[in-house]
Amino acid sequence: MQFTSEQRLDDGVLERGFTLGEIPGTLWTSGSAPAPLVLMAHNNGLPKADPRLVARARYTAARGYAVATIDAAGCGDRPRSAADERARADLRRAMRAGEPVDEIFESLVGPLVEKAVPEWRAALDALLELPDTGGPVGYSGGWTALGIRLAVVEPRIAAAGFFAGGYVPRAQREEARRVTVPLLFLLQWDDEGNPRQRALELFDAFGSDEKTLHANTGGHTGTPWFELEDGCRFLDRHLK
């Protein structure tokens, strides 16, 4: 891992860019070391510099965590395969025409998860070697499909916060039964792109003994800010 940039932000959080091979990432820390590490994944395709992710990362880091994200293959500025581009073009066309999109999402999101998981695990290995970071590790992010797979295969993850807004392929819906870490699940009740019943069925499928559902009125991007505060309290209970 090589650090490529560093700046102290006005809230006192230190933001550092890094690369791990061809994988670009960002690490936010607040100075208390070693701090529990939170992997914060954006939804598939969005860049690690997405303003909503950065705001959540800075807030969480200021609460005493090390927060890291990466641009996985096909996300942010990283090149997309020809198959990814075809799937995205098909998705845009189908949405404009009001046609069913589930099978297109399957062909797009499923392969992204398969490619992303090894890269996130490699990043976790490198991050935990730094003096600023330590365990236990949490996952927080809008890319629920990725989080499900990581929570199943990565024993170092001790708690997870998921957003219900992203498409979860059938394979990860089946894997949800194998997720056993404490879980906080956020649902926007009026999310235009995410059928409410499907989200409720996914929550029911999780195998965790401790799982909490927070539902709020509003559309896809309308998650109230206080959910970030509640999310940090959830992390405090399980990572500190």
N, C-alpha and C positions, 0 to 999 in steps of 0.2 A: 504494500500500500504506500502510495506517495501523496503527500499533501501538496496541493497546487495553488491554494489561495487561503487567506486568513483575514478576517476582519472582526473587530469588536463592535457589536451593534449597540444602539442607544439604550437597550434594556439590560445591558451588561452581558448578554449571551455572546459567546465566541462561536462564530460560524466559519467552518473550514471546508473547502472543497478538496476532494481527493479522487484519485484514480486507483483502480485495482485491475491491472491489465488494461483491457479496453472498457472496463465498467466505470462510469463516472458516478460520484456520489457526494453527499454533503453530510457533515457531522456538526451538530450543535451541542455545546456544553456550557455549563454555568460556573465552572470553577471548582465545584466540590468533587473530589476524585478519591477513589473510583466511584462513579455514579452508576446506578442501574441503567441498563441500556434498553431503549425502546426503538424497535424497527417500525418506521412509519412509511407505509407504502401508499402511493397515489393510485388512483384507478388506472387500469390498463390503458396505455397510450398517452397519458398526461405527463408533462415534464416534472422533474424533481423541483423545479422552480415555481410550480403552480402556487399562486398567492395563498390559497386556502391551506395547502399543505405547509407552506413556510410559516404562516401564522400559527397553526397548531403546533408545529415543531418548536418554535421560539417560546411559546407559552409553556409547553411541557418541559423544555430545557430549563426555563427559569424556575420551575418547581423542583429542580434538583436532579434532573435526569440527563443522561446523554442520549440524544436522539439522532438517528441516522436514517438516510434514505439513499436509494440508488436509482438510476435509470436502467431498468432491465432491458433485455433485448427487445427491439421493436418499440420502445417507449422513449418519450422525450425526443432528443436529437439523434438517438441511435438509429442506424439504418433499419428499414423494414423490408422484409422479404417480399418477393413478388406475390406470394400467396396471401400475405397480410394485406397488401395494397388491394388485391382483387376482392378480398372479403370486406374491406372497409368501403370500397366502391359499391359493392353489392348491398351493403347495409344502408348506405345513403340513398341508393335508388329505391330500396324496399320501403324505407321510412317515408320518403316523399310520396310513394304510391299507396301508402297505408297497408302494405302487405305484411304477412307474418315475418318476424325477424329472428325467432329463436334458433333455427338451424344455422343461420348466418353467424349469430353470436357463438354457437358451438364451434364452428370452424375457425373463428377468430380467437376467442378467449382461451379455449382449451389448449392449443399449442403455445400461446403466450405463457400460460401457467407452467407448462412442462419446461420451457426454456428458462423461465425466471427463477424457479426454485433452486437449482444448483448455484446460480449466481448470488442469490440472497444468502445461501448457506456459506459460500466462500467469503462474502462480505462479513458475515457474522464471525467467522473464524478470525479474520484480520482485525476486526473492530475489538474483539475481546482480548487481543494482545496489547492494546494500547493502555497506558497508565490511567487514562481518564475514564475508562469504562470497566464495568464489571457485571456480574450477574446479581440477581436473576434477570432474565430478559423478557420483555413484553412485546407484543405486536399490536399496532394500532393503525387502521387504515381503511380507505374506501375500497381497496381491492380485496374483497372478501374471499373470492375464489383462491387467490394466492395465500391468504392468511389461513384458510382451512387446510390447504396442503401442508404449509409450514408447521402448523400446530400438530398435525398428524405425524410428520416425519422428523421434526426437530425437537428433541427432548429438552433442549435448553430454554425453550419458550414456556414461561410459567403462567402467563395470563394473556388474554387477547381481547381487544375491542374491535368490533366489526361494524361497518355501515351497510345497511341493507340495500343500498341504491344500485349497486353494480350487478351485472348478470353473472350468475353462478352456474357453470356448466353442470350437466347431469352427473359427471364423475365426482365433482366436489360435493354435490348434494348428497351423494351416497357416502362420501368420506366424512361428512359432518357427524355421522353417528360415532366416529372414532375420535372426535375432538372431546377431550376430557378436562382441559384446563379451565379455570374460572373465566367466565365470558360475559362481556357487556355488548349488547346488540342494539344498535340504533336504527329506528325505522321512521321514515317520513311517511305519514299516513296517506298523503295525497300525491305521492311520487308518481308522476305521469308515465315514467318509463319502467316502473317496477311493480308488477301486480302484487297487491297487498297480501293476498292469500298465499302466494308463493313464498313471500318473506316470512309469514307466520309459520308455514309448514317447515321452512328451513330452521327457524328457531326451535321448533318442536323436535326436530331431528337431532340437534346437537346432543352429544352424550355427556356433557358436563353436569356434575352434581350441582354446581353453582353457576347459574346462568340467569341474567337479568335482561329484560326487554324494556327499552325506553322508546315510546312512540309519541311523536309530536305532529300536530297538524302542519300542513305546508308541503311544498313541492320538493323536488330533488335537491336543490341547493339551499333549502331553508332551515337546515338544522340549527337550533338555537345555540347561541354562544355558551349558555350555561351548561350545555352538554359537555363542553370541553372541560369545564371545572369539575363536573361529576366524573368525567373520564379520568382525570388526574387523581381524584379521590379513590377511584377503583384501582388505579395502578399503585397508589400508596398502600392500599390494604394488602397487595399481593407481591410487590417488588421491594418494599422497604421494611 
